[in-house]
Amino acid sequence: MRTFFVVRRGRLEEVKGEVVREQPLTVYVNGERFLTLLCTPVKLEALVIGYLWMEKIIGALDEVTALAISEVDGRAEVTLARPVTLPTERILTSGCGGGITFRIDPRLFSRLESPLRVTAPEITARMKELYADAVHYKASRGIHGAALADRDRLLVLAEDVGRHNAVDKIKGEALLRDIPTADRILLSTGRISSEMLLKAARMGVPVVASRTSPTEMAVGLAEQLGITVVGYVRPDSLNLYAGEAVVGESGGHGP
């Protein structure tokens, strides 16, 4: 809790409230410094594992033989079962705080062929659950949320100041809990940018839905990769930008 001031109807009021936390976390892999992530210090183990998987440093959880995280030192020490060559060519993403990616290249992905079909009311219901369960968002509002879901319920939920971090936490927690991510729905409170779309493709997720908008590049990649993109999800409406996985309640295409 922090003390701050609210100006309301021309009057200054002193109040106490939550302010979202942000801190650097430097990741070391087999003793070698890899990178520093700016993140919310919640589910850090999931963040580190998810990020390493997304960037193809690891392919499975059993490749990690030890993981020690110190919030005090802002340091994550990862030991892998084998030597690795860490990538050095960085791409600054359009994410909050300037996210970094190394190896998420659209040329490396095959088009997804998924049997998943979902209705507009199901997407709306899952987005409502995301906001209802996002405790840090309700406390401070200054944070992004993401969730992995099926048609009936949320399976994994994560929050972070960076929308990319939230998705990495989703994958990391799914690995830790042995929850498959393929043929699921990825929900986000933030913008669907190209790198967010590629993270979904890497997870085998055929439907990506957001409270806000996609970018033009994300829509183009979605068309190329067979991913359905839904934006501006509201209680009684949504926008369908790409894909055919959203069907009417009778089974026909379209919301």
C-alpha positions as CSV (number, residue, x, y, z in Angstrom):
1,M,0.0,0.0,0.0
2,R,1.2,3.5,-0.8
3,T,-0.1,6.9,0.1
4,F,-1.0,9.2,-2.8
5,F,-3.3,12.1,-3.6
6,V,-6.6,12.2,-5.6
7,V,-7.9,15.4,-7.1
8,R,-11.7,15.1,-7.1
9,R,-14.1,18.0,-7.8
10,G,-11.3,20.5,-7.3
11,R,-10.3,19.1,-3.9
12,L,-7.1,17.2,-3.0
13,E,-7.6,14.0,-1.0
14,E,-4.9,11.8,0.6
15,V,-5.6,8.1,0.0
16,K,-4.0,4.8,0.4
17,G,-4.0,2.2,-2.4
18,E,-2.1,-0.4,-4.3
19,V,0.4,0.7,-6.9
20,V,1.6,-2.1,-9.3
21,R,5.0,-3.4,-8.6
22,E,7.8,-3.6,-11.2
23,Q,11.3,-4.8,-10.8
24,P,14.2,-6.1,-12.9
25,L,15.0,-9.8,-13.0
26,T,18.3,-10.8,-14.5
27,V,18.3,-14.4,-15.8
28,Y,21.5,-16.5,-15.8
29,V,21.6,-19.7,-17.7
30,N,24.4,-22.2,-16.7
31,G,26.2,-19.3,-15.1
32,E,26.1,-17.1,-18.1
33,R,24.1,-13.8,-18.0
34,F,21.3,-14.0,-20.6
35,L,19.1,-10.9,-20.2
36,T,17.2,-8.7,-17.7
37,L,13.4,-8.7,-17.7
38,L,11.3,-5.9,-16.2
39,C,8.4,-7.6,-14.6
40,T,5.9,-7.9,-11.8
41,P,7.4,-10.1,-9.0
42,V,4.6,-12.7,-9.1
43,K,5.0,-16.2,-10.5
44,L,8.6,-15.6,-11.4
45,E,9.4,-19.3,-11.7
46,A,6.7,-19.5,-14.4
47,L,8.0,-16.4,-16.1
48,V,11.5,-17.7,-16.4
49,I,10.5,-21.1,-17.6
50,G,8.0,-19.8,-20.0
51,Y,10.4,-17.2,-21.5
52,L,13.1,-19.8,-21.9
53,W,10.7,-22.2,-23.7
54,M,9.3,-19.4,-25.9
55,E,12.8,-18.5,-27.0
56,K,13.7,-22.2,-27.6
57,I,16.4,-22.3,-24.9
58,I,14.5,-25.3,-23.5
59,G,12.1,-27.6,-25.2
60,A,10.7,-29.2,-22.1
61,L,10.5,-28.8,-18.3
62,D,12.8,-31.7,-17.6
63,E,15.7,-29.9,-19.3
64,V,15.8,-27.6,-16.2
65,T,17.7,-29.3,-13.4
66,A,17.7,-26.3,-11.0
67,L,16.1,-22.9,-10.8
68,A,16.8,-20.5,-7.9
69,I,15.2,-17.0,-7.8
70,S,16.1,-14.2,-5.4
71,E,13.7,-11.3,-5.4
72,V,16.1,-9.5,-3.1
73,D,18.9,-9.7,-5.6
74,G,16.7,-9.6,-8.7
75,R,18.4,-12.7,-10.0
76,A,17.3,-16.0,-11.5
77,E,19.9,-18.8,-11.7
78,V,18.9,-21.5,-14.2
79,T,20.9,-24.8,-14.6
80,L,20.2,-26.9,-17.6
81,A,20.9,-30.6,-18.2
82,R,23.0,-29.7,-21.2
83,P,25.2,-26.9,-22.5
84,V,23.4,-24.3,-24.6
85,T,24.5,-21.4,-26.8
86,L,22.4,-18.4,-25.9
87,P,21.2,-16.2,-28.7
88,T,22.5,-12.7,-29.0
89,E,20.5,-11.1,-31.8
90,R,17.8,-9.2,-30.0
91,I,14.6,-7.8,-31.3
92,L,12.9,-5.0,-29.3
93,T,9.2,-5.7,-29.3
94,S,6.3,-3.3,-29.2
95,G,5.5,-4.4,-25.6
96,C,5.3,-2.4,-22.4
97,G,8.8,-1.5,-21.4
98,G,10.3,-2.7,-24.7
99,G,10.1,-6.4,-24.5
100,I,12.9,-8.6,-26.0
101,T,12.7,-11.6,-28.2
102,F,15.4,-13.6,-29.9
103,R,14.1,-16.6,-31.8
104,I,10.4,-16.1,-32.5
105,D,10.5,-16.1,-36.3
106,P,7.3,-16.5,-38.3
107,R,9.2,-18.5,-41.0
108,L,9.8,-21.2,-38.4
109,F,6.0,-21.9,-37.8
110,S,3.7,-24.2,-39.7
111,R,0.1,-23.4,-40.2
112,L,-2.1,-24.6,-37.3
113,E,-4.7,-27.1,-38.1
114,S,-7.0,-27.2,-35.0
115,P,-10.5,-28.7,-34.5
116,L,-11.3,-26.1,-31.9
117,R,-14.5,-24.1,-32.5
118,V,-15.8,-21.6,-30.0
119,T,-18.9,-19.3,-29.9
120,A,-18.9,-15.6,-29.2
121,P,-20.7,-16.0,-25.9
122,E,-18.1,-18.4,-24.8
123,I,-15.3,-16.0,-25.5
124,T,-17.2,-13.2,-23.8
125,A,-17.7,-15.4,-20.7
126,R,-14.0,-16.4,-20.5
127,M,-13.0,-12.7,-20.8
128,K,-15.4,-11.8,-18.0
129,E,-13.8,-14.5,-15.8
130,L,-10.3,-13.2,-16.6
131,Y,-11.3,-9.8,-15.3
132,A,-13.1,-11.3,-12.3
133,D,-10.1,-13.4,-11.3
134,A,-7.3,-10.8,-12.0
135,V,-6.7,-9.8,-8.4
136,H,-3.8,-7.5,-9.0
137,Y,-5.7,-5.7,-11.8
138,K,-8.6,-5.0,-9.4
139,A,-6.2,-3.7,-6.8
140,S,-4.1,-1.3,-8.9
141,R,-5.5,-1.3,-12.5
142,G,-2.0,-0.7,-13.8
143,I,-1.3,-4.3,-14.9
144,H,-2.0,-6.7,-17.8
145,G,-3.7,-10.1,-17.5
146,A,-3.7,-13.2,-19.6
147,A,-5.3,-16.5,-19.4
148,L,-5.3,-19.9,-21.1
149,A,-8.8,-21.3,-21.4
150,D,-10.9,-24.0,-23.0
151,R,-14.6,-23.4,-24.0
152,D,-15.8,-23.9,-20.5
153,R,-13.3,-22.4,-18.0
154,L,-10.0,-20.7,-17.4
155,L,-7.1,-23.1,-17.0
156,V,-4.2,-20.7,-16.1
157,L,-4.2,-17.0,-15.3
158,A,-1.2,-14.7,-15.0
159,E,-0.7,-10.9,-14.5
160,D,2.3,-8.7,-15.2
161,V,3.2,-5.1,-16.1
162,G,4.2,-6.5,-19.5
163,R,1.6,-8.2,-21.6
164,H,4.3,-10.4,-23.1
165,N,5.5,-11.4,-19.6
166,A,1.9,-12.4,-18.7
167,V,1.8,-14.8,-21.7
168,D,5.3,-16.2,-20.9
169,K,4.0,-16.9,-17.3
170,I,1.0,-18.7,-18.8
171,K,3.2,-21.0,-20.7
172,G,5.6,-21.5,-17.8
173,E,2.8,-22.4,-15.4
174,A,1.3,-24.7,-18.0
175,L,4.6,-26.5,-18.2
176,L,4.9,-26.7,-14.4
177,R,1.3,-28.0,-14.1
178,D,1.5,-30.3,-17.1
179,I,-1.4,-28.5,-18.9
180,P,-1.3,-28.7,-22.7
181,T,-1.6,-25.4,-24.5
182,A,-2.5,-26.7,-28.0
183,D,-6.1,-26.3,-29.1
184,R,-6.8,-23.7,-26.3
185,I,-7.9,-20.1,-26.2
186,L,-5.4,-17.4,-25.2
187,L,-7.0,-14.3,-23.6
188,S,-5.3,-11.0,-23.1
189,T,-6.2,-7.6,-21.7
190,G,-3.6,-6.0,-23.9
191,R,-3.1,-5.3,-27.6
192,I,-2.4,-8.3,-29.8
193,S,0.8,-7.4,-31.6
194,S,2.8,-9.6,-34.0
195,E,5.0,-11.1,-31.3
196,M,2.0,-11.8,-29.1
197,L,0.5,-13.7,-32.0
198,L,3.7,-15.6,-32.6
199,K,3.8,-16.6,-28.9
200,A,0.3,-18.1,-29.4
201,A,1.5,-19.9,-32.5
202,R,4.5,-21.3,-30.6
203,M,2.1,-22.7,-28.0
204,G,-0.2,-24.2,-30.6
205,V,-3.1,-21.9,-29.6
206,P,-5.6,-21.4,-32.5
207,V,-7.7,-18.6,-30.9
208,V,-6.4,-15.3,-29.5
209,A,-8.9,-12.9,-28.0
210,S,-8.3,-9.4,-26.5
211,R,-10.2,-6.7,-24.7
212,T,-8.5,-4.3,-27.2
213,S,-7.2,-4.4,-30.7
214,P,-4.7,-6.4,-32.8
215,T,-2.1,-4.8,-35.1
216,E,-2.2,-5.1,-38.8
217,M,0.9,-7.3,-38.8
218,A,-0.7,-9.6,-36.2
219,V,-3.8,-10.1,-38.4
220,G,-1.6,-10.8,-41.4
221,L,0.4,-13.4,-39.5
222,A,-2.8,-14.9,-38.1
223,E,-4.2,-15.4,-41.7
224,Q,-0.9,-17.0,-42.6
225,L,-0.7,-19.3,-39.6
226,G,-4.4,-20.3,-39.4
227,I,-5.1,-18.5,-36.1
228,T,-8.4,-16.8,-35.2
229,V,-8.0,-13.3,-33.8
230,V,-10.8,-11.6,-31.8
231,G,-10.6,-8.1,-30.5
232,Y,-12.7,-5.6,-28.5
233,V,-14.5,-8.3,-26.6
234,R,-17.5,-6.8,-24.9
235,P,-20.5,-8.3,-23.1
236,D,-22.6,-8.1,-26.2
237,S,-20.1,-7.8,-29.1
238,L,-16.6,-8.6,-30.4
239,N,-14.6,-8.0,-33.6
240,L,-13.5,-11.0,-35.7
241,Y,-10.3,-10.0,-37.6
242,A,-9.0,-13.3,-38.9
243,G,-9.7,-17.1,-38.8
244,E,-12.7,-19.4,-38.8
245,A,-12.7,-20.8,-35.2
246,V,-15.5,-18.5,-34.0
247,V,-18.8,-20.0,-34.9
248,G,-22.5,-19.2,-34.3
249,E,-24.3,-21.2,-31.6
250,S,-25.9,-23.2,-34.4
251,G,-22.4,-24.1,-35.7
252,G,-22.3,-21.6,-38.6
253,H,-19.3,-19.3,-39.1
254,G,-19.3,-15.9,-37.5
255,P,-20.4,-14.5,-34.2
